[in-house]
Amino acid sequence: MKDPRFDFTIFVSEPPRVAPAPPLLDPFLEYYDSFGETLRHAPRPVVMMSNTSVDLTPFGRSIADRLGIHYAGGMEHGMKALGKALWWHEVVARAGERLQQQEPAPVITLNERPSGSWPEYKARAFLQAHGVPVAPGKLVTDEEEAVAAAQAFGFPVAMKIQSSEILHKSDIGGVLLNLTSADEVRQGFRSIMHNATAQTLPRAVDGILISPMRPAGIELLVGVIQDPLWGQVLAVGLGGILVEILKDTSIRVLPVQRDEIKEMLLELHGAAIFQGIRGQAPVNMDALVDSIFRVAQISQGLKDNLESLEINPFLLYNSHLEALDVLMTWKQK
């Protein structure tokens, strides 16, 4: 136990199996009291393990309580528990180092305290103003505005209803993709507005967001939620809208650094896709990490008000990165 090359000692010993207490109790107590004294004065931790996982007898439990020791239930469970303890020690040590080096998040001041959910166009503009790459878009309120915006972006375009009352736009027929002409845009505008006003009051609809279509690429979920126990938690997952089906995600408690975000991405089961497959160009990992870091910093700067921030999908195609759909919800007042 005094050897400086070791961090702890594992002592495999069977607890007393007798039940009830033996008639000659003093020799038992003398031995175990001496043993307990040795453990208490050991310069390094002594981990007690039994050979197999069995219940202690009432007498065995009284001895363990007397000495203030705990028997790990068998070597298999004991070694796993010890491994987890060492893992946790390393996690805490690394976290302490990272916190000392952490780039502080700027506090973001809002003109007024928000509530509910922001419509997507407002959340997009907010992220873009704070350095997150976002797909271009224009909010329109009539058919001709919609056609003009589509022609300015170039066909094909996407159209999405904008209302803080409608969070799941596709579910109510509030999204149309790959519109290729002015007539399709006009007809799409009427269709979306009809579907939206059947779900909520017309005054709750801000308009329709027109955006250029993008080529197929890698779709990511990038989100931050407010967990009641851990605080703000960052999640990154492959699959975009299919993320719940693929179940390929990585999670960290904020704050995080850029190297930790890169670790998250490389932890994903499909991480090889970032290197480029079947002739596709590899993803610009530095730019991706930086964008996710900005999302984390924004979330921390808003932590007194923010309930959740979700980008889904965050699209990676060729060397480009863009948030295509954004949802921001706020804590109740």
C-alpha positions, 0 to 999 in steps of 0.5 A: 500500500505504500508503493508510490507506483500504485494509485490504489490497492484492490483487496479481494476478501470474502466478508464473514458468511456466518449467520448469526454471529459466531459464539466466539465473537472476540477473535472476529472483532479483534481481527477485523478491528485491526484490519479496519485500522490498517485501511484507515491509515493506508496512504492510498485508497483500498478497494474491497471486492468479494469474489462473487456478488452475494448478499451480506449476512446480517453479521457480515453487514454489522462488521462492514458497518463497524469498519466503515467499509463497502464490499464491491459485489464481485470482481466483475462488478467491482472492476467495472465500478472502479473503471467508471470512477477513474473515467469520472475522475479524468472527466472532472479533471479535463473539465476543470482545465477547460473551464480555466481556458474557456472563451467567455460567452458574451451576454446578449441583451434583448430589447424586450424579454421574449416569450413563446416561440419566434417565427423562423424568419426572425430566428434566422435573422438573429443567428445570422446577425451573430455570425451563424451561416444561414440560408438567404430568405425573404418574408413576403405577405402577398403573391406578387411579393412572393414571385418577385422574391423567387425571381430574385433568388432564382428558381427553384425555391422553397416556401414556408409559412411563418407564424409563432403559432405554428411550430410544425409547418410541414404537418399543416401543409405549410411547406412547399419545395422545388417550385420552378415557376411564377405560377407555381409560386402564386398557387403555392402562396394561396395554398399555404395561406389557406392551410395556415388560416385553417389552423390559426387566426389570420393575424397570427400569420406573419407571412411566407418565407421564400428561400432558394432550394439547395442541393442535397448534402449532409444534414445535421441537427444542432440544438441546445436545450435547457435541462432541469438538472444539467443546465444548457446541453448541446446536441449534435446529430446526423440525419436532420429530420431523421435524427430520431430514427438514426439515433446518431447523436453526441451530447455535451453540457455547456460550456464547450470548447472547439476541440470538444465540439470536434470530438462530438462530431467524430463520436458520431457513428457516421463520422466518416461521411465528413471525409467525403464519400463517392466523389464528394468533397470533404466537409470543412471541419474548421468552419463547421466546428466554428459555426457550432461553437457560435451556436453554443456561445449564443445560447450561453449569452441568452441562458437567462431567457432561452429555453431551446435553440434548434437548427434542423437541418444544418446543411453541409454541401460541398464546402458550404454550411447553412442553417436551413430551418431554425426554431427558438423558444423562450422560457415562460415569464 
